[in-house]
Amino acid sequence: MTPFLIRRFWSTVENTQASLLLKLDDAALVQCLMGQVGPQTLTDRGQADALQHYIVSRLSLIRDLAQQRLGEYKVS
């Protein structure tokens, strides 16, 4: 995966509502994030497969970050 794709992915995670990231099951969350990164960014099937594998391997981190963001909003 390219650095651009990784940055784009994490930007997408940050810009997605934390509550949505937490309520979706694994498969739906992967599809949601893949769809938001967008076909214009994924230039070939290999990139799409690599991104999907990357997302699956980071689901716990994604949910931890979303939970942290929700906690910050409640404190404010």
N, C-alpha and C positions, 0 to 999 in steps of 0.2 A: 504494500500500500504506500502511496505517496504521502509526504508530509501535508500536502494540500488537502488530501482526502481525510486524513486524520483530524486536521484542524477544523475542516468543514463539519465532520461528524460531531466533534465535541461542542462546537458552536450550536449545532442543532439540538443537542442534549440540553444545553444551557437555556436555549430559547423555547423549549417545550415545557408546558406547564408541569410542575412537579407532581401535582395530583394525578395527571394523566399517566405519567411515567410509573406511578405506584399502583394504579388500579388495573393496568393491563397485565394479562398473563404473558409468559415468556414469548410465545409465538406471535401474539398480537403486538407486543412491544418491539420485537425485531422488525416486523412488517411496517409498523408505524414509522420507526426511525429510518428504515431503508427508503420508504416512500418520501420522507421529508428531505433526505439527502438528495434524492431526485435522480431520474434517469439522465439528465443533462450532465451530471457530475460523474456518473459511472459510465465510462466510455466502452467497456467491454465486459463480458460475462465473468472473466477472471477477477476483475476489480469488484464486481458485485458479490461474488463468492467470498473473496477475501474480507470484504466489509461485513458480510453476514457472519462469518466466523469470528471476526473481531468483536462484533456486537454481542454475540452469544457468550464469548469468553469474558465479557465485561458487564454482564447484566447485574451482578451484585453491586459493583461499583456505581453503576448508573442509578440503581435504586437507593444506595446509600447517599449519594449526592442529592437526589431528589428529596429524601427524608430530611437531610440536613437543611435544605432550602426551605422546606415547610416549617421546620423548627425555628428558623431565623425569622420567618414571617410572623409566627405566633408571638415571639418575644417582642418584636417591634411595636 
